[in-house]
Amino acid sequence: MRSLTSVVKQDMSILVHPRQLTSSIADDKVIVLHASSLPKEKKEQIYNNERIPGARAFDIDVISSRTIKLDRMIPSLTEFVEHMKRLGINASDEILAYDDNGLKGATPLFNGLKGATRAFWMLNVYGNENVKLLEGGFDHYKELKKPVEMGEETWLDKFHTGGSGFEFKRDLLTDMTQIR
């Protein structure tokens, strides 16, 4: 298994510049997550039209609590593990998250990090510390003429198992009692 540090240059920051990616990232053991924060209709349209080859859809609206009646609340460990099984992700996997929706008015460095930072945080809360973010998001990736794929998800054709090794890291979460 190739590690993320072999896919990106020996850079230990959480941001990975698109130039650091090999052209065959989908063939490596790095899981690429498209973590959009757009409305559902736009999210699916954009994901199906263009994405980084092999990217898996990490839907921050779906991967949220089913019991708390507020939008995008962090799911329980059980709910999270169910979603990770479906996505073929384990707590030890190396992950690169990106978004297609930049932060309005942000410098180019932070474009494309809105949904990706949510995925990064959520994976960290449940014990995966091997998550990086694509600097500049998908727009910057495309500007550099990096390869894209369209249509149905290609990663579904490969055998994946997921959902193992996750644990809740309480110290990465703040609740209402701690805010007061």
Secondary structure, DSSP 4 states (H G I P E B T S, - for coil): ---HHHHS-S--SSEE-GGGS-TTGGGSSEEEEE---S-HHHHHHHHHH-B-TT-EE--TTTSS-SSS-STTPPPPHHHHHHHHHHHT--TT-EEEEE-SSPPTT--GGGTT-HHHHHHHHHHHHTT---EEEETTHHHHHHHTT---B-SS-SGGGS------S----GGG---HHHH-
